[in-house]
Amino acid sequence: MPIAAVTGRAEIMDAPDVGSLGGTYCGHPASCAAALAAIETIEKDGLLARSTAIGKHFEQRAQAWQKKWPLIGDVRGLGGMCAIELVRDAQTREPADTETKSIAKYCYEHGLIIITRRHLQQRDPHPRPAGCHREQLDEGLNVIEAALASVAEHKQPALSHA
């Protein structure tokens, strides 16, 4: 359900003429009801606290990997939206494209789908917190760790495609 809002300081929000500030998805009743239900679920089920715990757990595991393998240039995220940056060289921050493809392929072959991105956000992986239990998270992180070990320690040949 699409929903949008436009917010800002009063002097900015009050400056345009009446009706000249808004958006296609602003204030639709069905979308507002869906958004309210989503917010209520987040609060009722404690999803913010769960997301925070998942993020901390991921960060601890990923920082241990970073100490072990120079392939991991950065560990970042907020709550359950976590990522590791893969680099060929820590000094130049050159993206580890081939290695990323190998890791993604390994994860896929072992039942885990990860999201990869390039350059500023060569983010690899994104655990999704909403329905994730600790055992599921650890299972996924174990696959990622094995993939990192496979690529970082065994220097697999470059893939022709991924």
Legacy VTK file of the C-alpha trace (Angstrom):
# vtk DataFile Version 3.0
C-alpha trace
ASCII
DATASET POLYDATA
POINTS 162 float
0.000 0.000 0.000
1.671 3.248 -1.061
1.816 6.075 1.428
3.773 9.293 1.579
4.235 12.298 3.809
5.873 15.657 3.404
7.346 17.162 6.552
9.602 20.033 7.446
10.079 23.083 9.625
6.968 25.274 9.934
8.456 28.234 8.038
9.167 25.984 5.062
5.920 24.018 5.185
3.809 27.179 5.523
5.542 29.045 2.663
3.821 27.446 -0.393
0.294 28.455 -1.397
-2.583 26.246 -0.261
-2.680 23.040 -2.306
0.781 23.415 -3.833
2.555 21.004 -1.523
1.618 17.338 -1.418
1.997 14.080 -3.242
0.120 11.386 -5.079
0.116 9.009 -2.124
-0.513 11.471 0.706
-3.373 10.688 3.037
-5.155 7.857 1.211
-7.456 6.309 3.881
-6.670 2.670 3.054
-2.922 3.356 3.020
-3.170 5.251 6.312
-5.016 2.313 7.897
-2.364 -0.109 6.591
0.457 2.112 7.889
-1.195 2.400 11.289
-1.639 -1.391 11.460
2.047 -1.855 10.551
3.151 0.571 13.276
0.904 -1.156 15.814
2.388 -4.547 14.889
5.930 -3.194 15.206
5.137 -1.915 18.693
3.018 -4.890 19.865
5.496 -7.552 18.701
8.604 -5.681 19.883
10.105 -5.692 16.402
12.396 -2.727 17.075
14.069 -4.543 19.971
14.313 -7.735 17.889
15.865 -5.834 15.007
18.370 -4.175 17.335
19.373 -7.543 18.841
19.765 -9.091 15.396
21.933 -6.164 14.296
24.207 -6.489 17.324
24.548 -10.233 16.805
25.369 -9.775 13.112
27.861 -7.017 13.925
29.706 -9.215 16.447
29.999 -12.087 13.983
30.986 -9.826 11.083
33.631 -7.984 13.114
35.210 -11.341 13.983
35.263 -12.173 10.254
36.794 -8.777 9.523
39.677 -9.492 11.925
40.245 -12.841 10.257
39.907 -11.886 6.573
41.157 -8.617 5.014
38.558 -9.208 2.299
36.050 -7.515 4.632
36.654 -3.793 4.373
33.765 -2.568 6.488
30.937 -3.768 8.713
27.953 -1.458 8.949
24.246 -1.221 9.406
21.399 -0.238 11.631
19.253 -2.802 13.387
18.617 -5.737 11.107
19.745 -3.898 7.962
23.356 -5.000 8.200
26.096 -5.300 5.641
29.708 -6.141 5.027
31.785 -4.438 2.375
34.099 -6.720 0.410
37.334 -5.197 -0.889
40.374 -6.511 -2.733
42.680 -4.062 -1.028
42.010 -2.307 2.266
44.038 0.752 1.221
42.434 1.408 -2.160
39.002 0.040 -1.147
38.800 -1.580 -4.581
35.555 -3.578 -4.675
36.029 -7.347 -4.608
33.627 -8.013 -7.492
34.762 -11.518 -8.388
34.946 -12.560 -4.767
31.476 -11.151 -4.125
30.087 -13.220 -7.007
31.778 -16.328 -5.632
30.389 -15.722 -2.165
26.875 -15.060 -3.497
27.050 -18.241 -5.575
28.284 -20.290 -2.615
25.503 -18.936 -0.401
22.865 -19.647 -3.054
24.135 -23.204 -3.503
23.852 -23.667 0.271
20.290 -22.365 0.558
20.876 -18.695 1.383
20.013 -15.798 -0.893
21.990 -12.626 -0.216
21.776 -9.163 -1.732
24.891 -7.726 -3.342
25.564 -4.134 -4.343
28.506 -2.318 -5.861
30.748 0.627 -4.912
29.600 2.814 -2.001
27.328 0.090 -0.794
28.815 -3.197 -1.867
26.532 -4.638 0.724
26.713 -8.275 1.210
24.525 -9.669 2.995
21.215 -8.316 4.306
19.715 -10.551 6.975
15.991 -9.752 7.171
14.850 -9.390 10.768
11.048 -9.450 10.639
10.448 -13.184 11.003
13.977 -14.208 11.782
14.701 -16.277 14.868
18.179 -16.535 16.386
18.649 -20.102 15.110
17.706 -19.045 11.562
20.037 -16.065 11.743
22.913 -18.217 12.944
22.220 -20.759 10.219
22.449 -18.019 7.594
25.525 -16.453 9.168
27.209 -19.868 9.237
26.668 -20.169 5.483
28.101 -16.689 4.929
31.090 -17.506 7.125
31.754 -20.707 5.187
31.473 -18.777 1.911
33.919 -16.143 3.144
36.344 -18.833 4.292
36.033 -20.630 0.966
36.879 -17.494 -0.994
39.332 -15.791 1.381
41.321 -18.858 2.404
41.151 -21.066 -0.658
41.260 -18.392 -3.345
38.796 -20.102 -5.646
39.301 -19.441 -9.357
37.338 -16.535 -10.778
33.841 -17.343 -11.981
32.952 -16.847 -15.608
29.421 -15.931 -14.521
27.348 -15.762 -11.357
LINES 1 163
162 0 1 2 3 4 5 6 7 8 9 10 11 12 13 14 15 16 17 18 19 20 21 22 23 24 25 26 27 28 29 30 31 32 33 34 35 36 37 38 39 40 41 42 43 44 45 46 47 48 49 50 51 52 53 54 55 56 57 58 59 60 61 62 63 64 65 66 67 68 69 70 71 72 73 74 75 76 77 78 79 80 81 82 83 84 85 86 87 88 89 90 91 92 93 94 95 96 97 98 99 100 101 102 103 104 105 106 107 108 109 110 111 112 113 114 115 116 117 118 119 120 121 122 123 124 125 126 127 128 129 130 131 132 133 134 135 136 137 138 139 140 141 142 143 144 145 146 147 148 149 150 151 152 153 154 155 156 157 158 159 160 161
